[in-house]
Amino acid sequence: MNIHQNVKSAFVIYLMMFISLLLAAGVIIYLSHSVTTEQALLSDKNIITLNGPWKFAIGDNIQYAQCNYDDLGWETIDLTAPPGAHDGDVGLSGYIPGWSATGHPNYAGYAWYRLKVRLDNLPASNNLALAAPPAVDDAYQLFINGSLVGSSGNFFGKVPTVYSIQPRMFVLPESVKKEKIITIAFRVWMSSGHQAPDVGGIHIAPALGEKTYVEKKYRFQWNQTIKGYIVEVVLPIMFVLLAITMFLLNNSRKQKQTCKWFIVALILLGLIRLNQAVYFWFQIESGYQSTILGSVILRPLLLGSWLMAWREWFELRQPKRMPEIIAILTVTYMAFQLFELLPVSKTLFQTHLAITDYIRPLFLILLVFITYQGMRKKGIKDLLVLIAIILVAIGLFPKEVSALHIIPGIWFPYGVGVSRGQFFYAAFVFVMYGILIQKTKELN
């Protein structure tokens, strides 16, 4: 590599790394910035948090929405959360366990919540609004005095179509504003397939108050939701920048080392992370569609492509059938991921451990094997590469890493959820830039 090419290569690497650093710094600044705090909202006397106790019943009957329905025999659920409680995703406060933890384990289907609220307890206002619960498994309809006011999810089919639960605000109908007491009812649907011990129904209490003040809470919840997934937008940009860097460096060298699988792996990783933000910010794909795209298509391809990427990186030729083995394993994983979404799988396999939980470790075993072969070939001088493999593997195998109980699955800097994988993927990007700088110096 001549001096001109060396300067050009170094410029590309440092430029892309600098842009990535700016993106990472921008995320930190954005997460730390907050105009409104949850404490300020909780102390706002213009809003009443509807902790209940709520009347609760599993099953479904549309008559449950009527204000004169007799719910005396129903059980009660208090939605009051312990101080400091928040969800394990984006950090929304006021989170409590669902009905699986309060007497209805393994139940999936419809359930109803009912609460009578005295409007004369609120500050005088003719413009009341309700901030709907921003954490619900999995969809809901809101009724006030028997009338449908709004929903999250599509309830037109035999089985509701589930979308991501987003913060929502509903203005109370004119017909109920003069009432002294109103009946608020939530018809909740949870699909089968949830395995966590605290799933089911409403997790964060709704709030009622004057529209202007409820809007503040609504905007705060949306801001928290955006913050919770902003990393899923920034990381794909960083992956693309790294892919472009590798492509440009490879094309500038006389002796080209193919990096097509590494670029494919980075693009797939970016797509699967970006899809998280798309699903939770926009309701353009249902939960089922998101699962098909993410779990059935992208994740198996992602695992297979990373095995090929590291094999390509180490320029391994043996065993010759390794690409075929990876392809078969990837297709098998895709098939079983799809199979586990079918109702027949739940009938045939009454187990909490999915079939794919046995298949996925095979990818990890192959990764260890490829890494061992590569390190034997390249030697200890590629220690940074080993670090890069470990970092990306921690993100690719979250269940296996969580089973070790060594590294927490999620942190909450500035009260916003940032997953373990997001941290390690970001670290992986910068380690890779270090590797590229090292390789450029070696080619001088």
N, C-alpha and C positions, 0 to 999 in steps of 0.2 A: 504494500500500500504506500503510495507516494505521499509527500507532505501535504499537498493540496487535498487529497482524499481524506487524509487523517484529520485535518482541520475541519473539513466539511462534516465528517462523521461525528466528531466531538461536538460540533455546534448543534447538530440534530439531536443528539442524546441530551445535552444540557438544556436545550430549549424545551424539549418535551418534558423533561424532568422538572424544569422550572414551572411550566404550565400546570403540571400535576400537583406540585407543591402549593401553587396559588389556589387551585381547586380545593385541596385539603384544608388550607388555611381559611378559605371562604366558608367552608362547611362549619368549621369550629366557631367562627365568628357568628354565623347565622344561628347555630344552635344555642349560643350563649346569649343571644339577643332576645329580650322579652319585654313587651310594652305592658302587658297585663299579667298578673300572677294569679295562681289558683287561690291563694290565701285572700287576695283582694275580692275575688268573686264570692268566696264562701262567706265573707263578712258583709256582703251586699244585702241590705234589708229589703230591697225591692224584688228579691228572688227567693222563692221557697224551694228547697230541695225536697222532692217527694219521696222520702225514705219509707213512708208507710207507717205502720205495717200494712202491706198489701194483702188482699185476699188472693189466694192462688189455688188453681186446680189444673190437673193434667186432663187431656181429652179436648174435645171440640164441640161447641154448640154455639151458633151465632147469636142465640138468645142471651148468652153471657154478656153481650155488649150493652144490653138494655139497663137503664138506670134503676128500674124497679125490680130487677131480678134478685131473688133471694139467695145470697151467697153466705148465709149464716153458717152453713156446715162446711165451708171451705177452710182449708188450712191457711195460716198466715206466714208471710215472708217479710222480714225486715231488711230493707236495702241499705241500711246504715253501714258504711264502711269504717274500718278502724283508721285512726289517724295515720296519714302517710301512705295508705294503701294505694297502689296503682296497678294498671294492667301490665302484663309481661311483654308487651309489644312496643308501643310508642310512648308509654308513660302517662296515659290518661289517669287522673286521680279518681278516687272513690270506688275502686274496683272491689267486688265481692265475688265469692264462688257462686256457681250456678246451681240448678236444681239437682245435679248429680251428687253434690256434696251435702244436700239438705233433705235427703230421704228418697230420692228418685234416681238411683244409679242405673245406668244402661238404658234409660228411657229416651226415646227419640220420637218426635211427632209434635202435635199441637199442645199448647198449654196457655192458660189465661191468667192475667193479672188484673185485678180490679181495685180501685181506690176512690173513695168519696172525698172531695176537697171542698172546703168552705172558701168561697171567693171573698167573703167579707173579712177574711184574715189577711188579705193582700192590700197593699196601698191602693187607694181609690184610683181606678184607671179603666178606661173603656177600650184599651188596646192591649189585651193580654196575649201572651205567647207561651209556648211550651218548648223547651229544649229537650228533644227526644234522647233516650239513652244512646250513647255513642259506642257501646259495646253490648252486643246481643248475639246469641247463637240461635238461629242464623238469619231469620227474617221476621218482620213483625208488621201488624196493622194496628193503627191507633184509632180508637173510637172514643168520642166524647158524647155522653148522653145518648148512646145508641147509634150515632151517626159516624160514618167513616170519615176521618179527617186527613189521614195520610198513611203512608206505608214505606217500608224498605224491603224490596223484593217484589217479585211478580206473583200474585196470588190467583191468576186467572185459570191456571191449569189444575189438574187433579192433585199434583204435587207442586208446591211453590217453587219458583226459580229463584235461587239464592244469588245475591250479589254482595259485594263488600258492604259492611255496615259503616256508614259515614255519619258524621254529625249532621243532624237535621233540626230545623226549627219550624214549628207549625203555629200559625196565628189562630186563636180560638174563634170559632164561628160567631157571628153576630147574635145568633139565636140563643146562645148560652151565657152571654156576657152579663145579662141582667139576673141570672139565676144566683141564688145564695149558695147553693150546693150543686156541684157537678160530679158526674161519675166518669172517671177516666179508666178505660180498659185497653189493655194490650193483648192482642192475639199473636202469640209467638209460635214460630215453627222452627224446629231443629231437625236437620237431616241426620240419618244414621251414619256411622263411620267415625264419629268422634271418640277418642280414646282417653283423653285427659280426665282426671278424677273430679274436676271442678267445672265441667262444661254444663251448658243448658240455660237458656232464657236470658233474662236481663242481668247484666253485671254491674252497670252503673246507673244510679237512680236518675230519672228525668227531673227537670226543674221547671217551675212555673213562675211567671212574673210579668212585669210591665215589659212590653216588646223591646224598648230601647236597651234595657238592662239584660234581657235574655239574649239579645243579639251579641252583647259583649262576651257572654259565656259561649255562645255558638261559634263566634269567630276565634276565641281562644282554643276551643276544641279542634277546629279546623287547622289552626296554626300548628297545634301539637301533632296532628295527623300528617301535615305536610313535612314538618321537621323530622318525623319518624321515618319517612321514606325518601328524604332528599339525598341521603347517601346512596340509595339505589339508583339515582340518576347520575350522580357524580362518578361513582365507580365505573359504570360502563364507558363514560367518556375517557377515564384514565386507561381503561383496557384498550380502547380504540387507539389512543395516542401511543401506547406501548406497541401495539400491533403495527401501526404505521412506521414507528421507529425501526422495528425489526425488519420490515419490508424494505425500507430505504437503505438501511445498512447492508442488507444482503445484496441488493442490486448494485451497490457501489463497489463491491469487492470482485476481484478477478476470479478467485476461487470461491464460488458461491456454495454456502451450506443451506440446504433447503429449510425453510421455516414455515411451510404452508400449514402443517398441523398445529403449530404453536399459534398461528394467527387465527385458525378456525376455532381453537380452544378458547382463545381470548374473546372472540366475537360471541360464541355461544354462552360464555360466562357472563358477558355483558347483557345479552338478551334475557337470560333467566333472572338476573338481578333487576333489570329494567321492568320486566313484567310484574314484579312485586309492586312497584310504584303505580304502574298503569292500572292494576287491579284495584288497589285501595284508593286511588285518587279519582279514577274515572269508572263509571259503571258501563263499560263497553263490552265486557266479557263477564259471563256468569261464573260462579264458583266452579261449576263442572267444566266449563270451557277453559278456565284458568288451570285447573288440575290436569286436563288433557294436554294443554300446551306445555305446562311446566314439568309435571311429574312423569307423564307418559312419553313425551317427545324430547324436550330439551334436556332434562336431567340425564337420561341414559346416554344421549349423544355427547353430553358434556363430559361424563366420566370416561367414555370410550375415547373421545378426542384428546383428553389430557394424557391418557396412557400412550397414545400414538405420538403426542407432542414431545414427551420426555424421551421416548424411544428414538424419535427423530433428532432430538437435541444431542443425545449421546452417540448418534450415528451407529446404532446397534443393528446388526444384520442377523444375529442368531437369538433365539430360534427362528427359523424362517417362517414358521406358521403362526408366529405371534400376532400379526395383523388379523389373520383368520379367527384366532381364538378371541381376540378383542371384539371383532365384529359379531361373532356368535353370542358372546356374553352380553353385548349391548342390545342386540335384537331380543334375546331372552328376557332381559331386564325390562325392555319396553313392553313385551307381550304380557308379562306378569303384572306390571304396573297397570295396564289396561284391564287385565282380568280381575284385579282386586277392586276395580270400580263397579264391576257387575254384581247384581244382587245374588247370583248363584254362588259367588265366592264366600259370601257371609254365611250361607247355608252349609257349604261343604267344609269350611275351615272356621271352627269356633275357637279362635285363638286371638290373643292381643298382639301376637308377633306375626307381622305380615310375611308372606313368602319372600318378598323382595328384601326383607331384612336378613335373609340368608344369602341372597345373591350379591348384595352390595359389598359385603366384605371381600368377595372374590376380586373385585376391582382393586381394593386396597392391597390385597396380597400381590396382585400383578404389579401394582405400582412399586411396592417394596422390592420385588424381584427385578424390575427394570432399573430402579435406582441402584440396587446392589451391583448389577452388571455394569451400569454406567460409571459408578464410582471406582470399580476395579479397573475399568479401561482408562479413565481420565486421571485417577489418583486424587490425593488430598488437596491438590491445587484448586479443585472445583468445590471447595467447602461452601462457598456462597451459593452454588447451585443446589446443594443439599438443603441449605436453609430455605431457599426458594421453594423447593419441593415440599418441605414440611409445612411451610406457611400456607401454600395453596391447598394442601391435603387437609389441613384443619378446617378450611372453608368447605371443601368438597364432601367431607364425611362428618357432618354435624352430630348425627346420632351416635356414631362410634366414639367421637371425642367426648360427648356429654356423658357417655357410660363410664368414662374414666373418673369423672367427678374431680377433675383437676382445674379446668378453666371454666369459669361461669359462661353460660350460653349468651348472656346479654348484660350489658352495662347501661347505666343511665346518667351519662354526663349531662349536666345542666337540666336534669329531669327528663331527658329525651332518650328513648330506647335506641341503642346502637348494638347490633349483634356482634358476637365473637367473630363470625365470618367476615363481617364488614371491616373490622379492625385488621384481621390477618390478610385479607385480600389487598388492602391499602399498603400494608407493610410489604407484601409480595411484590407489588408494582415497583416500589423504590429499591428493593433488593435486586430486582431484575435490571434496573437502570445501572446499578453498581456493577453487575455482571457484564453488561454491555460495554461499560467504560473500561473494565478490566480487559475484556477481549480486544477492544480497539487498541489498547496500549500494547498488547502482546503481538499484534499484527504489524507494529511499526518496524 
